[in-house]
Amino acid sequence: MTRDTADNPSAPAAGSNTNVPDSDLAAFEDVRPRLFGLAYRMLGSVAEAEDVVQDAWLRWQGTDRRAVRNPAAFLTTTTTRLAINATTSAHARRETYIGPWLPEPVDTSADPALGAERAEALGMAVLLLLEKLGPTERAAYVLREAFGYSYREIADVLDTSEVNARQVARRAREHLDSERSAPASPAQQRRLLESFVAAARVGDLDGLERLLVDDVVVRPDGGGEVHASRVELVGAARTVTFLDNILRKYWQDSTLRIVEANGGAALLVTSDTGEPQAIVALDGSDRGIEHVYIQVTPSKMRQFAPAA
């Protein structure tokens, strides 16, 4: 990658040039999926990622593009730095979030604009762990693990030395590895989900409990928009009681089906009109299901709503 930087990504775009030549427009569109995929992984929000990409477009409009030797490198650098800045304000908002926070699920069934060569850093478990990293560590991890950037390329994006880029990326990886058990393979994860859905459909509470590890954690996200637990629930017995209450009170007449979300299998719960009621993602290991992520915030399930 040729080093092209946006020296001050927090500065306003230099002008509102709307007469962008077709070649420069094509250069942006070619890399847009990657830019969105990068920003989404950094922020865990579709709307926030789209805002970052829009800001990158404004910078692209306002820059002297004749001086840019490598548009993809310039736009990746610009987007990464904008996303780093955005994580600070996002973190502040999440400190006042009502109840546990979960990333917004994305529908990857049709390979939408996530631009990933790899599915790394798309799953709920990893996105939540990324929230524990500093913005620069997060960026280094995403560039390395999700997009396969070399340490030299990461150093260029982060405006640091290759040695430091390697250290930052390694620390990020080690931190994430230390925070979770070795995850189950995608095939194992899907089998766990299929067994979970089968037991849930018939209200088989014993079957559900057998799938869970003793210290399983349930993380619900209602975002203050709908009624949901405002604390995580820990333990298999408490989890089964919680799920039983949901199944009887809220999902008794719902449709449960497996969909693809964030690059893996997830459970979509819909009402009789097809409106999403919940998206459930599991994080499993060889021990069983370790985390149950239940997204019920309506504004975070729009990608799974029926077409108007």
N, C-alpha and C positions, 0 to 999 in steps of 0.2 A: 504494500500500500504506500503510495506517495504521501508524504506528510503535507496535508492542507488543514489549517485550523481556522476556527472562528474565534478570534482572540478574546472577544468579550461577549459571550452568548447572552448576557443579561441586558445588553444594550438594546435599544429599540431598532427595528429594521430601518435601514437607510433608504427611506422613500417607499413608495407603493407602486413600483413598476409593474404594471399589469401586462405590458407588451413583452412578455418573455418569449424569445424565439422557440420554435417547435423543438429544436435540438436540446435546448436547456430544460424545457418542460419534460421532454422524454427522459432526460438524465435524472430528473427528480422522480418521475413516475416509476422508473426502473428500480429505484432503491426504496421507494415508499413502503413496501411491505416489510422490509428489514427494519426500517426506522420505527414503524409501529410496533413490530415485535420486540424491539429493544426497549422502547419506552414503556410498553405494557408490562414487561417483566420487571422493569425498575419500579413501576408505580402500582401495579395490580389493579388498575382502573382503565376501562376502555375510554371513558370521557377524558380523563387526564392525559392518557397517551395520545389521543387524537389532538388535544390542545398542543402538546409538545410538537407533534408532527406539523401542525399548522404553523406554529412559531418557526419551525425550521424552514418551512416553505417561504415565509415572509423574509427570513434571512437570505434565502437563496434568491428571492426577487431583488433584494436590496443590495446584494454584494456585486462587486466587479467580477463577473463570472469569467471574463477573459483571462484573469489572473489565476484561476483555479485550474491546476493541472489534472486533478483527479476528483471529479464531482462526487463520486461515491464516498471517498475518504473525507472530503469536506463536510458532506451532509451527515455522515455517521458521527464525526467529531462534534458537529453542531448539536445534533440530537442528543448525544450522550451528555454533553455539558448542560443542555437545557433540562434533561431528565434529572441530572444530579442536583441542579438547583430546585427542581420541582419536588424532590423527595423531602426537602426540608419543610416546606409548607404542608405537604401531605402528612408528614409525621406529626406536625402540630395539630392538624385537624383530627387526627386519629386519637390524640390524647383526650379529646372531648367527645369521642364517638360513643353513642349509646349502646352499651353491651359489647360483646366480642366483635372484632372486625374480621371479615374474610375478603379475599380478593374477589373481584367481579368475574364470574365464570364466562368463558368465551366458547362459542360454538366452533369447533375445529373440524366438524364433519365434512365440510366442503372445502377444506384447506383455505380459509379466508386469509386476510392480510396480516398474518403473523410473521411471515418471512423467515421462518426458522429452517435451517438445514438440519437441526436436531430438535427433539422435543424437550431437551433439558431446560429446566427453570420455567416450566409451564404449569406443572402440577401444583395443587393447592398447598401441599406440605412444603414444597421448596419455596414457593412464593411467600409463605408465612415466615419461613426461616430467613429469607432475604431481608425481611423487615428488621431483623436484628443486626444486620450489617450496616456499617457506615455507607454513605452514598458512593464513595470512591471504590470501596471493596465490592459493593453491589455491582457497580458498572464493570469492574474487572472480571468478576465472576460471570456475568451475563455474556460479555464479549468473548470470553475464553470458552465457557462450557456450552453456551447456546449457539454461538456463531463461529466457533473454531478459530478465533483470531490468534495470531502469534503474539508472543510477549513484546516483540518489537512494534507490532501494530497497536497493541494496547497502550504501550508507552507513548506512541505518537498521539493517540486519542486523549490520553490523560495528561499529556505534556509533562512526562516524567522520564526517568531513565529506564532502560530495559530491565536492569537488575531490580529496581524498585517495583516495576510492574509485575515481575515474576513473584516477588515477595508478597505483594498485595493480593494477587490472585491465589497464591498458595494459602495465605492466611484465611481468605474467604472460604476456600474449599475445605480446609481443615475445620473451620468453625461449623460449617454446615454438617460435615460428616460426624462431628462430635455431638451434635444435637439430636440425631435420630438413629434408630436402628437401621441395619441394612435393609433397604426397601425390597419388597417382593417384586418379582419380575412383572412386566405388563400383563402377561398371561395369568399369573397368579392373582394379580390385583383384580382382573376381570372375573376370575372364578370366585373370588371372595365376594365381589359385588353381586354376581348372579345368585349365589347362595343367600346373600343378605336380602335381595329382592324377593326370592322365592319364599323365604321365611316370613318376610313382611307382608306379602300378599295374603297369606292365610293366617296371619296372626300367631305364628309359631314362635312364641317367646323363648322356649327352651332352645330351639334351633338358632335363634338370634344370639342367645347368650353363649352358645358353644363357639360361635365365630369370633367372639371378642376376647381380647387379653384382659387379665384381671384389672389392670390399671388403664383401661381404655379412656380416652378423653373425647367428649362430645363438645364441639364448638358451634353454637348456633349464631346466626347473624340476621337480626331483624332490623338493624339500623335505625330503630325508633319509628319505622314506618308501619310495622305490624307487631302484634304481640309475639314475643319470643323471650326465652330465658336470657337474662342479662349477665349470666355467669356461665363459665364452662362447667360441665358436669364430669366427674371423675369416678371410675369404677364400673365394673360390668353390671352389678345389680342395679345401681342407680340409672345406668344407661338403658337397661331393658325396661325399667319402669317408665322412664321418659319416653322411649319409643312406643311403648304400649299406649300411653296417654295420647300421643300424636296420632297413632294409627286409628284409635277408636274415636277421638274427638274431631280430628281435622281431615284425615285421609281415608275415612271409611268408604266413601263413594268415589274416590279419586282413581285416576289411571296412573299406574306405575310402569315406566318403561326405561330401558337402558339407552342412553344416547352417548355421543362423544362430546366431551367438554375438556378443554385444556390438554388436548392430546391424549386423553385416556377415557376409559368408560366411567360414566356417572349415571345416577338415577334421577330422572326427571319425573316429578309428581305434578299432574295437571288436573284441573277441575273438569266438570262435564262440558264446559265451553272451550276447553283446550288451553285455558290460561295457566301459566306456571304457578304452582303453589310452593314448590321447593325444588332445589337442585342439591342432591346429596353426593358427596365425594368421599371415598374412603382412602385411608393410608394404611397399608398392611405390610407385614413382615412375615417371616416364617412362623412366628408365634401366633399370628392371626391379625385381626383388625385392631390397630392401635389408636387411630383417630377417625372420628366421624365428623365431617364438615357439612353443616346443614345451612344452606343459603335460602332465606325466605324473604329477603328484602326485594320488593317488587321492582324497584328501579335498577336492581342489579341482575334481573333475569330477562331483560327486554329482548336479548338475542334469541331467546327460546320461546318467545310469544308467537302465536299463530299470525300469519300474514294478514294484514288488514284487507 
